[in-house]
Amino acid sequence: MSRAVVLGGGLAGVLAAAALTRHADEVVVLESDHYPASPRPRRGLPQSHHNHVLVAGGIRALDELLPGVIDDLLNAGAHRRNMPGDCLIFSGEGWFHRVRTDADLIACSRPLLDEVVRRHIDVEVIQGVTAVGLAGDAGRVTGVSVTTDVMTGEPGEVTTTGATPDEIREAAGTGVISADLVVDATGRRSQVLHWLAALGVPPIEEVRVPSGVSYATRLYEGPGDIPAVMVHPKYTPARGGTLFPIEGNRWIVTMTGDPPLDETGFDEYARALRDPVIADLIENAKPVGPIRPCHDTANRRRYFERARLPEGFLAVGDSVVTVNPVYSHGMSVAALTALRIAKEGPSQQAVAEEADRSWRMAVAEPIKGAGNPRVGRALLSSPGIAAELFHSQALIPAVRDHQAIFQAIVNDLEEPLTAEQARAQFPELNAWDR
Ligand SMILES: Cc1cc2nc3c(=O)[nH]c(=O)nc-3n(C[C@H](O)[C@H](O)[C@H](O)COP(=O)(O)OP(=O)(O)OC[C@H]3O[C@@H](n4cnc5c(N)ncnc54)[C@H](O)[C@@H]3O)c2cc1C
């Protein structure tokens, strides 16, 4: 009997687990956190306070892996927006023309997305179990060391071989859970490089490229029938903002760059962007909750596939590649990767191929060596690169209308729209016109 143990019950973890059910007899997910009873941000997922858009490639991959999940998201209140047909976008070069393509995006809160996805997954997630290391040696991973937050008894062996989910769930203290395959999906803060080093695995090459931006996000009460709004930066400092309608008649508004966290500062920052459209929209909207910061936005790639990894080990998700969140990619990479695993079985090379599309887009210039990374040019800074952004942002393979998106960008240059003309493309914005 083969057992796969997935570490981390975030999106990459549960999707990889769903994919692995086609290849392993038993699949178990260990999650250190506890899921909330209803869709709410949680401690183990600090980014769940922030805007999480699912782009076209991710929508397709998710629906293929878990048929019906996108309909369920929409029924639960998520919004589908055509890109750029339903998006008011002020790019570095100008306002986008309203061109319909077959590339959509899904806007909803991250907690809702996670909850609906989990409803579609027939894999047990054991909560309150934290991975603290790997068992085995440099040649083969044989299990995972864990602590549970039950902690009612003396620390001791949870189990050795043949543990059942029941034994794991009821165990207290520390122990080792055996597995034929251990999948690291513990995200941005993954400690797996230390765990592999402790087994004697040679260092994994890691490249970090600072993004230079932080995030500030606030929710507002607001109707769902408005376009997604994006005001991109032109030069550094890369000040921009987005507004997406999400479930429950709310808008999620994010400022990027170096946004202040106090109320007045946030509003002034929005108004000082290259166009004040977002400030105009939120001026009379009622805020819901505080302004939430996020400073953990660096780009980072770990080249597991280049290392001599032990048998029985795989890394997925943000543990492998994490890019500046302005590119809205990580969840789609997780979905595309899971689809590859479902079709091809666990393969670090397949994970790497999906990771690299995202990485190349976020860090435009090639990185010369781990020790001396050159900061990539911001993709939003030129029309050619912006076109590439939209190509990659949709993580396209199946999107036919890349050309139409490109056309929308080129039109910016040839027939520039004024701010008034751009807004007039969306009559539903009239209610907020100054
Ligand atoms: C501010 C921000 C905004 C973003 N916006 C977007 C967006 O618009 N679109 C998009 O596609 N992506 C976005 N992302 C990226 C997205 O959040 C991730 O790519 C996505 O969550 C997939 O990551 P993951 O599952 O690998 O990690 P995570 O989602 O971080 O999940 C990791 C899980 O592992 C658990 N865990 C951690 N350590 C342990 C341990 N030792 N043992 C057991 N469990 C553990 C955690 O509790 C968590 O549940 C954004 C990221 C940030 C930071």
The ligand as an ORCA input file, in Angstrom:
! r2SCAN-3c Opt
* xyz 0 1
  C      -0.526     39.501     -0.336
  C      -0.644     38.360     -1.299
  C      -1.583     38.426     -2.321
  C      -1.695     37.375     -3.236
  N      -2.590     37.478     -4.248
  C      -2.714     36.465     -5.144
  C      -3.629     36.560     -6.232
  O      -4.316     37.574     -6.439
  N      -3.733     35.479     -7.060
  C      -2.982     34.348     -6.908
  O      -3.121     33.404     -7.698
  N      -2.090     34.249     -5.896
  C      -1.936     35.264     -5.013
  N      -1.033     35.152     -3.985
  C      -0.240     33.913     -3.868
  C      -1.018     32.825     -3.109
  O      -1.336     33.264     -1.818
  C      -0.208     31.520     -3.035
  O       0.493     31.279     -4.204
  C      -1.143     30.362     -2.744
  O      -1.641     30.530     -1.459
  C      -0.541     28.959     -2.857
  O       0.368     28.804     -1.866
  P       0.642     27.472     -1.029
  O      -0.533     26.585     -0.918
  O       1.929     26.969     -1.564
  O       0.922     28.142      0.389
  P      -0.126     28.728      1.414
  O      -1.391     29.078      0.753
  O       0.614     29.785      2.162
  O      -0.427     27.489      2.368
  C       0.536     26.908      3.198
  C      -0.203     26.096      4.244
  O       0.731     25.324      4.990
  C       0.419     25.412      6.371
  N       1.669     25.158      7.072
  C       2.736     26.007      7.166
  N       3.741     25.403      7.839
  C       3.300     24.160      8.156
  C       3.899     23.059      8.825
  N       5.168     23.118      9.307
  N       3.169     21.907      8.989
  C       1.895     21.823      8.506
  N       1.286     22.846      7.871
  C       1.987     23.993      7.677
  C      -0.159     26.803      6.539
  O      -0.960     26.912      7.688
  C      -0.965     26.952      5.244
  O      -2.261     26.425      5.389
  C      -0.873     36.222     -3.091
  C       0.063     36.155     -2.063
  C       0.198     37.216     -1.186
  C       1.255     37.136     -0.105
*
